[in-house]
Amino acid sequence: MIVMSSNTNLNDKKASLSHLVEDTLQGLSPIQTIMKMAEPSNIKEMGVNPETMISFGGGWCNHFAPEPLRKIYTDLCRDKEAFHKTGRYSAIIGNESCRYQLAQLERNVYDVKNISEKNIVLGQSSTQLFHDVLRVIADPGDDICVLDPTYANYANAVKIALPSSTLRFISALDASTWTYLSNPQQSLDELQEFVEQGAKALILPVPDNPTSQIPSDDFLKGAADIMQDHHGFLILDFAYKALWFDEMPSCFQWSPEDMPQVIGIHSHSKWLSSLGRRLGWIEANQSVVQGLEKINESMLLSPDTLHSMAIAQFLESSLKNGFVKEYVDHIRQLYKKTATVLTAAIDTYLEWPYLEPMGGLYTVCPTPSQVDPVSFVKQVLKETGTLVIPGVGFGPSMNHGIRLSYGPLVYDHDRIVEGIKRMSSYQ
């Protein structure tokens, strides 16, 4: 029997956590910083009334989900037998009917010609699926490439999924001229150099977060060719796929069977305004799908059945009667108009450089006089009651930049103008 001294400090006996948590992920990530900055308690601590604050910080859409989808959820919950079925396990790669209908969505809306349910894996979210894709296509130590700037959550995802791997940044935003991919061949040359050194994948959001830019078809095809030549993968993050503004990019039509080096990550969060109804999917060649099934067995076991059934029923009826195409066109135009309101207000009241949104929910601007963006954001919030997001964490080119999101204010254009006018008083 072990007898502990009454003088023993129990805190000294506390089990230590992993090196991943204690060291690699130490401190707030950019995503944690963004989420915490917008919390009402934090807003109050800074002397700002959350009720009167205007936020350009949220990385989310705010249009209403389609009414036919809401009705399907209502019907599923009212029907005792149907609701009972929503509580059952699905297949490890997800409900077959939902996967079939998603393939039809790609065929009908985006003209993807060679795709079937065999190319689709469902998951809890695109965030979870991105982590799992990394585990399928790469080994710890394999480098992963991204454009600079890029989505802030990729860095920690790579750290968690692929310990000892390095995130390689490829130049996209010229911070001195505030132009995007002004020299695309130079960026492709950088990618070529990284893959020759062993990088396994390039990750691109299309449209991009934080810049809302869409690389040219030539650039995207060039990147795909480089990855194919080196037996790597081009991962296209299509979280904002339904929110392109003008000409549809040709990569939206790429088939996982015709281009096996390309993997598409999709989410219902943005296009169906279902950020809290978590469900995502992967489109990939069948060898990647089989690999994801192995990972899913341990990481997820069974994608959500309620959401899968609802999405399947929604797509089955709405693709037949043409509602989906009309709905996508509506939200595209809604966010395009909202983006125009924001950029016009910046032109009128701030006269700052910015990137003209080509889709998505954002634009980015440099901070005035190369001010530290975190300090700038806090000061603007305190003095004007307006929240924007510091660029730190999106890549080196955004170390003196900020991101503004117009997504949450899609129905409130007057507040967009008011928020920018408030910020002009701080300059």
Residue, then its C-alpha position, 0 to 999 in steps of 0.5 A: m500500500i502506498v501512503m502519501s505524505s500529508n505535505t504532498n502537493l497534489n498539483d505536482k502529481k497532475a498528469s502532463l498533457s501531450h506535447l501537441v497540446e502543451d507545445t505545438l498548439q500553445g497559445l491562441s490560434p488565429i481562429q480562436t482569436i477571431m472567435k474570442m474577439a467577437e464574444p459579448s463578454n470580450i466586447k463588454e470588457m473593451g467598453v463597447n455595447p454588443e447591441t450597438m457594435i457593427s461586426f465585419g468579423g464573422g466568417w459566416c453567411n447569414h441568408f435564410a436556408p431554403e424553405p423546402l429544406r426547413k419543411i423537410y426537417t419539420d416533416l422528419c421530426r413530426d413523423k414518428e417512423a421517419f424520425h426513428k430512422t434518423g437515429r440509425y447508423s449510416a454507412i461509414i462513408g455516409n448515406e448512399s441516397c445522400r451521396y447519390q443526390l450530391a453527385q446529381l447536384e454536381r452534374n446539374v448545377y456545376d456540369v461535372k460530367n463524370i461523377s457518382e456516389k462512389n466518388i463521395v464521402l460524407g463527414q461531420s464537416s469540411t474541417q474534420l474531412f480536411h484533417d482526414v484527407l491529410r492523413v490519407i494522402a500524406d505521411p508525417g514530415d511531408d510538406i503541404c503547400v498553401l498560397d499566401p494568404t490562406y485560410a487560417n485554420y489550415a496551419n493547426a490542421v496540418k500540425i495535428a494531422l501531420p506532426s513534423s510536416t511544414l506548411r510552405f507558403i507560395s506568394a499570392l498577395d503582393a503586400s507592397t502593391w496590394t495585388y493578387l497573383s500579379n505574377p502567376q508564373q512566379s507562384l507556379d515556379e515556387l510550387q514547382e520548387f516545393v514539390e521537387q523538394g517533396a511537398k505532397a499537396l497544394i491546398l486552395p480555397v476557391p473562392d479564397n478565404p480571406t481574399s475572396q479571389i479566384p485564381s485564373d483557370d490557367f493557374l489552377k490547371g498549371a497547379a494541377d499539372i505540377m501535382q500530377d507530375h510529382h504524384g501529389f494532390l491539388i486539394l480544392d476547398f469548395a466551402y464557398k463554391a456556390l458563391w462565385f459572382d461572375e464567370m464560373p471557374s472551370c475547376f468547378q467542373w473537374s471530375p475526380e475520375d478524370m483528374p485523380q490528382v484533384i480532391g474537392i472538399h465541400s460543405h453545406s455550411k455556406w450555400l445552405s446557411s447550415l453552419g451549425r447543422r454540421l455536414g460536409w463531403i469529399e469528392a475524390n477518386q475511388s482510391v482516396v475514398q477507400g482510404l477515407e473509409k478506413i480513417n472515418e471508421s476510427m474518427l467518425l464511424s457514422p456521418d449524421t443521419l438526420h442531416s443526410m436524410a434531409i439533404a437527400q430529400f431536399l436535393e431529390s425534389s429541388l433538382k427535379n423542379g429546378f429550385v436548386k439552380e434558382y436558389v444558387d443564382h439568388i444567393r450568388q447575386l445577394y452576396k455580390k450586391t452586398a460585396t459591392v455595397l462594402t467596397a463602395a463604402i470603402d471607396t467613399y469613406l476610407e479610400w483604402p486599397y482592397l481586393e475586389p471580391m470575386g466570390g465568397l464573403y470577404t475583402v482584405c485591406p492593409t492597415p494604415s501606415q503598417v500598424d500592427p493589425v491586432s492593436f489596430v483592430k482593438q483600438v478601432l473596436k474601442e473607439t468606433g464600436t466596429l469589429v474587423i479581423p486582424g490578418v495575422g495568421f492568414g499568412p505573412s503577407m497579411n501581417h499588416g492587413i485586416r479582413l472584413s466580412y460582409g457575410p453576416l450583414v447580407y440583409d443589412h446594407d445600411r449597417i455596412v455603410e454605417g460601420i465603414k463611416r464609423m471607421s473613417s472617424y478613427q483614421 
